Amino acid sequence: MSELRPRLLAFLHHHDTMSLATIGPAGEPQAAAVFYVADSGLDLYFLSDPQSRHGRNLAREPRVAATIQADGQNWREITGLQIEGTAALVDGVDKIAGVARLFAERFDFLRALRGDEDEGGPVALRGPIADSRIYILRPAWIRLIDNRLGFGHKEELTLE
């Protein structure tokens, strides 16, 4: 196993939002920020409405790019990931249930949807969340950038 893989997993588990870039019908790029969870195989899962612009793009063209990084970093401490891969809807009741558990463990507001909080709180999210589906992003290539190891330091992992 690559030395890089455990560092990538640690980075993915430390962050929760990625910028997902998709390809529109005329080839135009489009980016959207989405919450994600990662599994031990470096696959990333995100919730989205299939009728969103990026959801419609993914139905036509599964190739994606993504970035994950912390906001407000000093240039000497910049760390982040660049990812290329494909994304698709997750199929299978067992797989969906397993990923839903990962989301509930990671995001308090999703656990709170089961409760009855006041209007404008988590209960207000029930409709949009109900319209969402789980997608998987399967990385084909990941680049870790870590300026703490030297300006422009990059390490790459190509996945099968």
N, C-alpha and C positions, 0 to 999 in steps of 0.2 A: 504494500500500500504506500502511496506517495506520502512524504512528510508534509506536503502541502494540504492534503485532504483534511486532517484534524484542525488545522488553522482556519481553513475555509468554513468548516462546520461551526467552529467557535464564533467566527465572525457572523455567520448567518443567524445563529441563535442569540447573538447580542443585539441585533437590529431587527426591525419589524416592518419596514416600509421599503418598497422598491419602485423605481421608475421603470415602467414597462413600455417599450417601444414596439409598435405594430406597424403594419404596412396597409395603407388604405387602398380602395379599389382602383385608383389611378396611379398607384405607386407612391403616394405621398406618405411621409412619416407622420406618426401620431404617438404621443407619449401620455401616459397616465400613471399617477401614483396609486399603488395598491398595497394593502397589508398582506403579508405572507407568513407562512410557516415552512420550515424545511425538515426533510426527513434525513436519516443517516446516509442515504445514498446521494445526497446533494440535490434531490429533486425539490422544487419549490412549489407550493400550493397557494393559490389566491382565490378570493371570492370576487365575483363580478356578475353583473347582469348581462346575459347574452345579447340584450338589445342595446347595450352601451356601444359607443363608437368602437372601442377596442374589442368588445365582444363580437361585433359584426365583422370587424377586420379579421379576427382569429378564425371565424367560420369560413372565410375565404382563403386565408393565408396563415399557416401555422408558424412561420419563421418569426422569431422575436429577438430583441436585444433588451437587456436590463442593466441598471446600475443600482448599487446599494452603497450608501455612505452616510456618515453622521453629518449633521449640519454644523456650521460654525467652527470648522477645524482650522487651526493654524497651519500654514503651508508646510511647515516642517513636520507636522504630525498627520498629514492627510493619509487616510486609509480608505479603501473602497474596493468594490468588486465591479468588474465589467463582465457581462454574461451574454453569450449567444446560444440559442437553442430553438426548441419548438414548444408550442403550448397547445393544449387541447382540453376539452371537457373531461372530467374524471368520470369514469363509468363504474358501475358495480356498487351494490348496496353496502357490502362490507368495506370496500375501499373508501367510499364516501363517509361512512360512519367513523372509520379510523381517522381520517383527515379532519372531520368535524370535531373529534375529541382533541386533536392537536390544537385546533383553533380555540376551543373552549379553555384549554389549559393555558394558552398563551395570552388571550385577550379577555380581561375581566368584563368588558362591556358585552361580550357575547354570552358569557355565563349569566349576566344580569337580565338578558332577554327573557329568561324563564320566569323572572319575578314580575311584580306589578309596580314599577316605579312611576313617578308622576309624568305628565305629558311633557314632551321635549327631552325626556331622558331615554334610557335604553328601550322602553316600550315603543317609542316613536320610530325606532329602527326596524321593528318587526316586519313591516311591509317591504322596505328595500332589501332587507336580508332574505326574506322569503322569495323575492324575485331573483336573487342571486344564485349562481351555481359555482361549484368548485372546479377550478382549472388547475392543471399541472404544467409547470414549466420544466422541461427536461433539458438541462444544460448540455451542450456539446463542447463548450469551451468556457473556461472561467479564468479571468486575469485578476490577481490580487495586486493592488497598488499599495505600497507602504513606505511613505517618505521617512518614517522613523528609522528605516534601515538604509537611508540614503535617498537624496532627491531623485524622484522618478524610478525608484526600485520597483520592479515588476516580477511576478512569478506567474506562470501559466500552467493550467491543467487542461488537457484534452481528454474528454470522456467518450466512451464507446456508445 
